[in-house]
Amino acid sequence: MEAMGVEFGGLEAIRPSLWAATALWSLGLMWGLSPLHRHLQEGWEKQLSWDPSGALASLLSVIPFLLAAAVVVAFTEISLGKSWAVSWGLIACVGGGLYELGRRDNAR
């Protein structure tokens, strides 16, 4: 069975596993680097004082993690193959989540 995807100039840009792996890696990196994420979000909230809800600041603080996740997924797919990016992304989410839980518990 062939993987579903859309090719643009020989590159598979729209492949569900690619987007899933990027989302998982991004979430894992955000949890694993949560102090950095919090610092970025607070910085954007100060600069965007006209946004009272902070929704735009929250969205902008996710962009560096999405870019980093895209780079990690690209390297993972090049080195290990297309099927491993989602698996390692799931492991990154579990590891980042455990780190965040331990960090919060240790802060009490």
C-alpha positions in Angstrom: 0.0 0.0 0.0 1.4 3.4 -1.0 1.5 6.3 1.4 -0.9 9.1 0.5 0.6 12.5 -0.1 0.8 15.4 -2.6 4.1 16.1 -4.4 5.3 19.6 -5.3 8.3 19.4 -7.6 9.4 16.0 -6.4 8.9 16.8 -2.7 6.2 15.3 -0.6 4.9 18.4 1.2 1.5 17.2 2.3 1.9 13.8 4.0 -0.2 13.2 7.1 2.7 11.5 8.9 5.0 14.5 8.2 2.5 16.9 9.8 1.8 14.5 12.7 5.5 14.1 13.4 6.1 17.9 13.3 3.2 18.5 15.7 4.4 15.8 18.1 8.0 17.0 18.0 6.8 20.6 18.5 4.7 19.7 21.5 7.6 17.6 23.0 10.0 20.4 22.5 7.6 23.0 24.1 7.1 20.8 27.1 10.8 19.9 27.4 11.8 23.5 27.1 8.9 25.0 29.0 10.9 27.8 30.7 12.0 29.0 27.3 8.4 28.8 26.0 7.1 30.8 29.0 9.9 33.4 28.5 9.0 33.8 24.8 5.3 34.1 25.6 5.8 36.7 28.3 8.1 38.7 25.9 5.5 38.7 23.2 2.8 39.7 25.7 4.9 42.8 26.7 5.4 43.8 23.1 1.8 43.2 22.0 0.1 45.2 24.8 -2.8 45.9 22.5 -3.8 42.2 22.6 -5.5 41.9 26.0 -6.2 38.1 25.7 -2.6 37.2 24.9 -3.8 34.8 22.1 -1.5 36.3 19.5 1.5 36.2 21.9 0.7 32.5 22.6 0.6 31.7 18.8 3.8 33.6 18.1 5.7 31.8 20.9 4.9 28.5 19.3 6.6 29.4 15.9 10.2 28.7 17.0 9.2 25.3 18.3 7.4 24.4 15.0 10.5 25.5 13.0 12.8 23.4 15.3 10.5 20.5 15.0 10.5 20.7 11.2 14.3 20.6 11.2 14.3 17.6 13.6 11.7 15.7 11.6 13.7 16.4 8.4 16.9 15.0 9.9 15.0 12.1 11.4 13.5 11.2 8.1 16.8 11.5 6.2 18.7 9.4 8.7 16.2 6.8 9.9 13.5 6.8 7.3 10.0 8.2 6.9 8.3 5.9 9.5 10.5 6.8 12.4 9.7 10.6 12.7 6.3 10.0 14.2 7.6 7.3 16.6 10.4 9.5 17.9 8.0 12.5 18.1 5.8 10.4 20.4 8.8 9.6 22.5 9.7 13.3 22.6 6.2 14.1 23.8 6.3 11.5 26.6 9.8 12.7 27.6 8.9 16.4 27.5 5.6 15.7 29.4 7.4 13.8 32.1 10.0 16.5 32.4 7.3 19.2 32.8 5.5 17.1 35.4 8.7 16.6 37.4 9.6 20.3 37.1 6.2 21.4 38.4 6.3 18.9 41.2 9.8 19.9 42.2 8.8 23.6 42.3 6.3 23.0 45.1 
